[in-house]
Amino acid sequence: MEKMGNHQAIRPSTTVRAPAPATPVTAAARKSSVNQRSTPRRIAVIGGGISGLAAAHRLVELDPSCEVCLWEARPRLGGVLSTVHQQGFQVEQSADNFITTVPWGVDLCKRLGLGDQFIQTNPACRQTYVVRSGRLHKLPDGFLMMAPTRWWPLVVTPILSPLGKLRAAFEYFIPPRKDDHDESMAAFVQRRLGREAFERLVEPLVGAVYAADMEKLSVLATLPRFRELEREHGSLIRAMRRQMKARPKARTESGARYSMFVTLRDGLSSLVEAIAARLPVGTVRLNTPLERIERCGDRWRLWEATPSATGREQFDAVILATPSKVAARLLEPIDTELAAAIGTISHSGTAVVSLGYDRHQVGHPLDGMGVVVPAVEHNPILACSFSSQKYAHRAPEGKLLLRVFVGGALRPELAEMDDRRLRRLVLEHMALLLHVRGQPGYCDIAHWPGTMPQYHVGHKTLVARIEARTAKLPGLELAGNAYHGVGIPNCIHGGEQAAERVCTSRTRTAIL
Ligand SMILES: Cc1cc2nc3c(=O)[nH]c(=O)nc-3n(C[C@H](O)[C@H](O)[C@H](O)COP(=O)(O)OP(=O)(O)OC[C@H]3O[C@@H](n4cnc5c(N)ncnc54)[C@H](O)[C@@H]3O)c2cc1C
């Protein structure tokens, strides 16, 4: 979901099964792969979101002679990724940008020739606001998602009470937890920083990203780095301060070129289009939900759901890149235990209300990336991104684009509320929060019910179990946002790794 605030210290959880890095294919590697082939392989990819697209693209990169068929239930590719251009606004209906601290998003864009399309977040607007008692306050400078790196901004912030600040500062002296057991984000943060810092600072920042209930969200599956920091340095504050001291040197050495988050000039749908353009003609079957999968010797038989479908087709391998609920349903007849394990991954949903205003209609200066709203405020708004401040080209001259998020695990009903009521509710609260006057000249509402997997406590163990079980079904691979990270780069990595495993197993078979 929306990424705001200073996330410099965050590394999204990384994928475990990693036989080969997603590097560009050299001519020699491609030649060798082709030489080992006896008959062209048929590979099915189910799901045309970014995970399935990345898988299909990687298959074609690695072995251009294999026949890839990609099934997509809907009339368009991209899954939740969707950019619309209306009334001069460029609106991302879901994901807005992606993180650059892991390489997979940037690498794929470069391989697709989109390297000159990157747009960085506006450096003048890196500030994030947090709501307290209905008013916006700046997140204390140097507060990196979970811990302060500077004392003075924490001392003067009106977001925490004096007692809350004292308790947060005491984190320095709390002994670290040494074992490897999982715990909820709520338990972890309250143990380290106290209840108030959790409710007022961390919950809204992390909650806005995962649309999650923090009492259930797994720290090891979502932000494992913080548990590592706790163990290595004994305290998050000490760890962050050490990292901050080391940072200027590291930056000079690495000559980092990108901001923490980037997007693409024409929107994230241009990534989807660029992948689609690289796939051989006839690869993609839109409007074609896959209905059934069956094992058939060492091959796979697939059934489409369309009435016009003539029946079934056989494939050497299947990459299942649908939402996990669909994967569970498709796998039920093949392995009930695997299907049951996948089916336990629950999802939350959100709705994104994009609003276009004339600049003078908004009383707040909007000098930041956006605002997050703690659950304890009991406001239906989870977060609001100042979209045209982050990326200026998103609104026409003199206009503003705001993207408001509602729903999440704590208010699921809002993700599906009818547009008229939702618009009214959001406008009422926007008027109070940002001093907005009058009606928006532009409004777009996108509903995403059940699209955000919830990595509950124990998620990593669950995924290890799912993968061990999947490994017993040769030719079957899983990809998608339910397993190793919800962010776009993680989904790309998951899809590419699935493709690489399919190709690696083929190479092994050919050699044997
Ligand atoms: C509101 C919102 C904001 C977000 N913001 C960000 C962000 O700013 N940055 C970021 O990095 N990430 C963000 N994310 C997360 C990220 O966008 C998603 O995790 C990622 O795009 C999911 O990709 P996917 O391919 O795994 O799944 P999906 O996009 O869900 O794709 C799965 C596809 O499978 C298809 N399908 C389903 N059933 C079948 C079937 N039977 N047969 C064939 N096809 C089927 C579906 O139609 C769909 O197209 C956001 C997500 C949401 C919902």
The ligand as an SDF file (V2000), in Angstrom:
LIG
                    3D

 53 58  0  0  0  0  0  0  0  0999 V2000
   -4.4120   -0.3790   -2.7770 C   0  0  0  0  0  0  0  0  0  0  0  0
   -3.0500   -0.9980   -2.9100 C   0  0  0  0  0  0  0  0  0  0  0  0
   -1.9180   -0.1790   -2.8710 C   0  0  0  0  0  0  0  0  0  0  0  0
   -0.6370   -0.7480   -3.0080 C   0  0  0  0  0  0  0  0  0  0  0  0
    0.4630    0.0810   -3.0100 N   0  0  0  0  0  0  0  0  0  0  0  0
    1.6930   -0.4370   -3.2660 C   0  0  0  0  0  0  0  0  0  0  0  0
    2.8110    0.4130   -3.4610 C   0  0  0  0  0  0  0  0  0  0  0  0
    2.6960    1.6440   -3.4200 O   0  0  0  0  0  0  0  0  0  0  0  0
    4.0220   -0.1550   -3.7190 N   0  0  0  0  0  0  0  0  0  0  0  0
    4.1750   -1.5160   -3.8080 C   0  0  0  0  0  0  0  0  0  0  0  0
    5.3010   -1.9780   -4.0410 O   0  0  0  0  0  0  0  0  0  0  0  0
    3.1200   -2.3580   -3.6520 N   0  0  0  0  0  0  0  0  0  0  0  0
    1.8910   -1.8510   -3.4030 C   0  0  0  0  0  0  0  0  0  0  0  0
    0.8100   -2.6870   -3.2890 N   0  0  0  0  0  0  0  0  0  0  0  0
    1.0180   -4.1460   -3.3500 C   0  0  0  0  0  0  0  0  0  0  0  0
    1.2350   -4.6450   -4.7810 C   0  0  0  0  0  0  0  0  0  0  0  0
    0.6470   -3.7810   -5.7230 O   0  0  0  0  0  0  0  0  0  0  0  0
    0.6270   -6.0370   -4.9380 C   0  0  0  0  0  0  0  0  0  0  0  0
    1.0570   -6.8800   -3.8810 O   0  0  0  0  0  0  0  0  0  0  0  0
    1.0320   -6.6910   -6.2650 C   0  0  0  0  0  0  0  0  0  0  0  0
    0.7440   -5.8440   -7.3560 O   0  0  0  0  0  0  0  0  0  0  0  0
    0.3080   -8.0310   -6.4010 C   0  0  0  0  0  0  0  0  0  0  0  0
    0.6370   -8.6410   -7.6070 O   0  0  0  0  0  0  0  0  0  0  0  0
    0.2570  -10.1720   -7.8930 P   0  0  0  0  0  0  0  0  0  0  0  0
    0.5470  -10.4400   -9.3060 O   0  0  0  0  0  0  0  0  0  0  0  0
    0.9090  -11.0400   -6.8770 O   0  0  0  0  0  0  0  0  0  0  0  0
   -1.3090  -10.2770   -7.5930 O   0  0  0  0  0  0  0  0  0  0  0  0
   -2.5290   -9.6060   -8.3610 P   0  0  0  0  0  0  0  0  0  0  0  0
   -2.1920   -8.2600   -8.8180 O   0  0  0  0  0  0  0  0  0  0  0  0
   -3.7110   -9.7730   -7.4660 O   0  0  0  0  0  0  0  0  0  0  0  0
   -2.7050  -10.5180   -9.6630 O   0  0  0  0  0  0  0  0  0  0  0  0
   -3.3140  -11.7890   -9.6480 C   0  0  0  0  0  0  0  0  0  0  0  0
   -4.0280  -11.9830  -10.9750 C   0  0  0  0  0  0  0  0  0  0  0  0
   -4.5730  -13.2930  -11.0380 O   0  0  0  0  0  0  0  0  0  0  0  0
   -5.7880  -13.2080  -11.7560 C   0  0  0  0  0  0  0  0  0  0  0  0
   -6.6140  -14.3930  -11.4980 N   0  0  0  0  0  0  0  0  0  0  0  0
   -7.3390  -14.6910  -10.3920 C   0  0  0  0  0  0  0  0  0  0  0  0
   -7.9650  -15.8780  -10.5320 N   0  0  0  0  0  0  0  0  0  0  0  0
   -7.6230  -16.3640  -11.7550 C   0  0  0  0  0  0  0  0  0  0  0  0
   -7.9460  -17.5500  -12.4850 C   0  0  0  0  0  0  0  0  0  0  0  0
   -8.7560  -18.5180  -11.9840 N   0  0  0  0  0  0  0  0  0  0  0  0
   -7.4250  -17.7170  -13.7320 N   0  0  0  0  0  0  0  0  0  0  0  0
   -6.6170  -16.7710  -14.2790 C   0  0  0  0  0  0  0  0  0  0  0  0
   -6.2920  -15.6250  -13.6180 N   0  0  0  0  0  0  0  0  0  0  0  0
   -6.7670  -15.4170  -12.3740 C   0  0  0  0  0  0  0  0  0  0  0  0
   -6.3990  -11.9270  -11.2450 C   0  0  0  0  0  0  0  0  0  0  0  0
   -7.4180  -11.4590  -12.1100 O   0  0  0  0  0  0  0  0  0  0  0  0
   -5.1770  -11.0130  -11.1940 C   0  0  0  0  0  0  0  0  0  0  0  0
   -4.9920  -10.3140  -12.3990 O   0  0  0  0  0  0  0  0  0  0  0  0
   -0.4880   -2.1570   -3.1610 C   0  0  0  0  0  0  0  0  0  0  0  0
   -1.6230   -2.9730   -3.1900 C   0  0  0  0  0  0  0  0  0  0  0  0
   -2.8860   -2.4160   -3.0780 C   0  0  0  0  0  0  0  0  0  0  0  0
   -4.1100   -3.3120   -3.1330 C   0  0  0  0  0  0  0  0  0  0  0  0
  1  2  1  0
  2  3  1  0
  2 52  2  0
  3  4  2  0
  4  5  1  0
  4 50  1  0
  5  6  2  0
  6  7  1  0
  6 13  1  0
  7  8  2  0
  7  9  1  0
  9 10  1  0
 10 11  2  0
 10 12  1  0
 12 13  2  0
 13 14  1  0
 14 15  1  0
 14 50  1  0
 15 16  1  0
 16 17  1  0
 16 18  1  0
 18 19  1  0
 18 20  1  0
 20 21  1  0
 20 22  1  0
 22 23  1  0
 23 24  1  0
 24 25  2  0
 24 26  1  0
 24 27  1  0
 27 28  1  0
 28 29  2  0
 28 30  1  0
 28 31  1  0
 31 32  1  0
 32 33  1  0
 33 34  1  0
 33 48  1  0
 34 35  1  0
 35 36  1  0
 35 46  1  0
 36 37  1  0
 36 45  1  0
 37 38  2  0
 38 39  1  0
 39 40  1  0
 39 45  2  0
 40 41  1  0
 40 42  2  0
 42 43  1  0
 43 44  2  0
 44 45  1  0
 46 47  1  0
 46 48  1  0
 48 49  1  0
 50 51  2  0
 51 52  1  0
 52 53  1  0
M  END
$$$$
